[in-house]
């Protein structure tokens, strides 16, 4: 199903933390680290299966593993390097029968202050947990997404942000944290209240930490959009490595 920006209700100022006049989530147009060796330009898409026949998602303890729905056959695992680190690795796992295969992996960034199990508005940390992935969109045309995709200029990163951030929202996948499923990624509704934060996405990388989202190279976003299938009930499992293992 393809959904145009005219069909879904969007807020022209809303874009991954740009809700009305408040910047709360992904990039805020500052804190760019031009020399970051993990920047988007330096990264290469490792889009080849490397591990097959896994009994479970690696390096994840029983507490979070038990939160993966039984009917989920696709998991985007975000392994944060540390509780206070903005560096992370994203791995796509797909289940065949009772085992998991590693389908692809990429270097990525998360909240610039790291991770938290109790995310709140503007804390600059990404929320730890397991969240469904049901909706996608971006400022660019649909590249062949399987998830419902909303193309809208309203999702575009503001041009008053510094230039490295302008393409952050060319492609986005909404993480179902404090949002209404089945709506455009930039729908501002927050069922648990504004203070719990929201508009947390997978989106394109600008070379440094975000305000709460997870950012990946463009090739990774295209791969995920073309692979994540609502029929497979995809989820994202995310957090720093120590917390994931607990």
C-alpha positions as CSV (number, residue, x, y, z in Angstrom):
1,X,0.0,0.0,0.0
2,X,1.4,3.4,-0.9
3,X,0.1,6.4,1.0
4,X,0.6,9.9,-0.2
5,X,1.3,12.9,2.0
6,X,-2.2,14.2,1.0
7,X,-3.9,11.2,2.4
8,X,-2.2,11.0,5.8
9,X,-2.5,13.9,8.2
10,X,0.9,15.4,8.6
11,X,2.1,18.5,10.5
12,X,4.3,20.6,8.2
13,X,6.7,21.4,11.0
14,X,6.9,17.8,12.3
15,X,10.0,15.8,11.4
16,X,11.6,13.4,13.9
17,X,11.6,15.7,16.8
18,X,10.6,18.8,15.0
19,X,7.0,18.9,16.3
20,X,5.4,22.3,16.1
21,X,8.3,24.5,17.2
22,X,10.1,22.0,19.5
23,X,13.2,20.0,18.5
24,X,13.1,16.8,20.5
25,X,14.4,13.8,18.7
26,X,16.8,13.2,15.8
27,X,19.3,15.7,14.7
28,X,19.1,19.3,15.9
29,X,21.4,20.8,13.3
30,X,24.5,21.0,15.5
31,X,27.2,18.9,17.1
32,X,28.5,17.6,13.7
33,X,31.8,15.8,14.0
34,X,33.5,16.2,10.6
35,X,36.4,14.0,11.5
36,X,34.3,11.1,12.9
37,X,35.8,8.0,11.3
38,X,32.4,6.3,11.5
39,X,30.8,9.1,9.4
40,X,28.4,8.1,6.6
41,X,31.0,8.8,3.9
42,X,33.5,6.4,5.5
43,X,31.0,3.5,6.0
44,X,30.5,0.6,3.7
45,X,27.3,-1.5,3.6
46,X,28.2,-5.0,4.7
47,X,25.1,-6.3,3.0
48,X,26.0,-10.0,2.9
49,X,24.8,-12.8,5.1
50,X,27.6,-13.7,7.6
51,X,26.0,-16.0,10.1
52,X,23.2,-18.6,9.7
53,X,21.3,-21.1,11.8
54,X,21.4,-19.1,15.0
55,X,19.2,-20.4,17.8
56,X,18.5,-16.8,19.1
57,X,19.6,-13.2,18.5
58,X,23.2,-13.0,19.7
59,X,24.3,-11.1,22.8
60,X,20.7,-10.5,24.0
61,X,19.6,-11.7,27.5
62,X,16.4,-13.4,28.4
63,X,14.7,-10.2,29.6
64,X,14.7,-8.5,26.2
65,X,14.7,-11.7,24.1
66,X,11.3,-12.6,25.7
67,X,9.9,-9.3,24.5
68,X,10.4,-10.2,20.8
69,X,6.9,-11.3,19.6
70,X,6.6,-14.9,18.7
71,X,5.4,-14.0,15.2
72,X,8.2,-11.6,14.5
73,X,10.5,-13.0,11.8
74,X,12.6,-9.9,11.2
75,X,14.6,-8.1,13.9
76,X,16.7,-5.0,13.5
77,X,19.2,-5.3,16.4
78,X,20.9,-2.0,17.5
79,X,24.0,-2.8,19.6
80,X,25.2,0.4,21.3
81,X,28.9,0.5,22.1
82,X,28.2,1.8,25.7
83,X,25.7,3.4,27.9
84,X,27.0,6.9,27.2
85,X,28.2,6.3,23.7
86,X,26.7,7.5,20.4
87,X,28.3,4.7,18.4
88,X,26.4,1.6,17.6
89,X,26.2,-1.3,15.2
90,X,22.9,-2.3,13.5
91,X,22.4,-5.9,12.4
92,X,19.4,-7.3,10.4
93,X,18.3,-10.8,11.5
94,X,15.7,-12.9,9.7
95,X,14.1,-16.1,11.0
96,X,13.7,-19.2,8.9
97,X,11.9,-21.9,10.8
98,X,13.2,-21.9,14.3
99,X,16.6,-20.3,13.6
100,X,17.9,-16.8,12.8
101,X,20.2,-15.7,10.0
102,X,22.3,-12.5,9.9
103,X,21.3,-10.8,6.7
104,X,23.2,-7.5,6.9
105,X,25.1,-5.2,9.3
106,X,26.2,-1.6,9.4
107,X,27.9,1.0,11.6
108,X,25.4,3.5,13.0
109,X,24.8,6.2,15.5
110,X,22.3,6.6,18.4
111,X,21.5,9.3,20.9
112,X,24.5,11.6,21.4
113,X,24.4,10.9,25.2
114,X,23.8,7.2,24.8
115,X,21.0,5.0,26.1
116,X,18.3,5.0,28.8
117,X,15.5,2.5,29.8
118,X,13.4,5.6,30.7
119,X,13.5,8.0,27.8
120,X,12.1,11.4,28.3
121,X,11.8,14.5,26.0
122,X,15.1,16.0,25.1
123,X,17.3,13.8,27.2
124,X,19.5,13.1,24.1
125,X,19.4,9.3,24.8
126,X,17.9,6.6,22.8
127,X,15.3,4.3,24.5
128,X,16.2,0.8,25.4
129,X,13.7,-1.9,24.4
130,X,11.9,-3.9,21.8
131,X,9.6,-1.8,19.5
132,X,7.5,-2.7,16.4
133,X,8.2,-1.2,13.0
134,X,5.0,-0.5,11.1
135,X,5.4,2.7,9.1
136,X,7.9,4.4,6.9
137,X,8.3,7.6,4.8
138,X,10.6,10.3,3.8
139,X,11.3,13.4,1.7
140,X,12.3,11.2,-1.2
141,X,10.0,9.1,-3.3
142,X,9.3,5.5,-2.2
143,X,12.4,3.3,-3.1
144,X,10.3,0.2,-3.0
145,X,9.3,-0.1,0.6
146,X,7.2,-3.0,1.8
147,X,6.0,-1.0,4.9
148,X,3.4,1.7,4.2
149,X,5.4,4.7,2.9
150,X,4.5,8.4,3.2
151,X,6.3,10.7,0.9
152,X,6.0,14.3,2.1
153,X,8.0,17.5,2.0
154,X,6.8,18.0,5.6
155,X,9.2,15.2,6.7
156,X,12.3,17.0,5.2
157,X,14.9,18.2,7.7
158,X,14.7,22.0,8.2
159,X,17.1,24.0,6.1
160,X,18.0,26.2,9.1
161,X,19.8,23.1,10.4
162,X,23.5,22.8,9.4
163,X,24.0,21.3,5.9
164,X,25.3,17.8,7.1
165,X,21.8,17.3,8.5
166,X,19.7,18.2,5.5
167,X,19.3,14.7,4.2
168,X,18.6,13.0,7.6
169,X,15.0,12.4,6.8
170,X,15.2,11.5,3.1
171,X,14.3,8.0,4.2
172,X,12.9,7.1,7.7
173,X,11.3,4.2,9.5
174,X,9.2,5.1,12.5
175,X,10.1,3.2,15.7
176,X,6.8,2.5,17.5
177,X,7.7,4.3,20.7
178,X,5.0,6.6,22.0
179,X,3.3,6.9,18.7
180,X,0.1,5.8,16.9
181,X,0.7,2.8,14.5
182,X,-0.7,3.2,11.0
183,X,0.1,6.9,10.8
184,X,2.8,8.9,8.9
185,X,6.1,8.9,10.8
186,X,5.8,12.6,11.5
187,X,2.3,12.4,13.0
188,X,2.8,14.3,16.3
189,X,0.3,12.3,18.4
190,X,2.0,10.9,21.6
191,X,-0.4,8.6,23.5
192,X,1.8,8.5,26.7
193,X,2.2,12.3,26.7
194,X,4.7,14.8,25.5
195,X,7.1,14.3,28.4
196,X,7.8,10.7,27.3
197,X,9.3,11.9,24.0
198,X,8.6,10.5,20.6
199,X,9.2,10.9,16.9
200,X,12.1,8.3,17.2
201,X,13.1,6.9,13.9
202,X,15.6,4.9,12.0
203,X,16.9,7.5,9.5
204,X,19.9,8.5,7.4
205,X,23.2,9.3,9.1
206,X,24.9,12.6,9.3
207,X,28.1,11.4,10.9
208,X,27.5,11.9,14.6
209,X,25.0,11.2,17.4
210,X,21.3,12.0,17.2
211,X,18.8,13.4,19.8
212,X,17.3,9.9,20.3
213,X,17.0,8.2,16.9
214,X,19.2,5.6,15.2
215,X,20.9,6.8,12.0
216,X,22.4,4.6,9.3
217,X,24.0,5.0,5.8
218,X,21.7,5.6,2.9
219,X,22.3,2.1,1.5
220,X,21.3,0.6,4.8
221,X,18.0,2.5,4.8
222,X,17.2,1.5,1.3
223,X,18.0,-2.2,2.2
224,X,15.7,-2.0,5.3
225,X,12.9,-0.3,3.4
226,X,13.0,-3.0,0.7
227,X,13.3,-5.8,3.2
228,X,11.2,-5.1,6.3
229,X,7.8,-6.7,5.5
230,X,4.7,-6.1,7.6
231,X,3.8,-9.7,7.0
232,X,6.9,-10.7,8.9
233,X,6.0,-8.4,11.9
234,X,9.4,-6.7,12.1
235,X,10.7,-5.2,15.3
236,X,13.7,-3.2,16.4
237,X,15.7,-4.4,19.5
238,X,17.9,-1.6,20.7
239,X,20.2,-0.6,23.6
240,X,23.8,-0.6,24.8
241,X,25.5,-3.9,24.7
242,X,25.7,-4.4,28.5
243,X,21.9,-3.7,28.9
244,X,21.0,-5.9,26.0
245,X,22.9,-8.8,27.6
246,X,21.3,-8.4,31.1
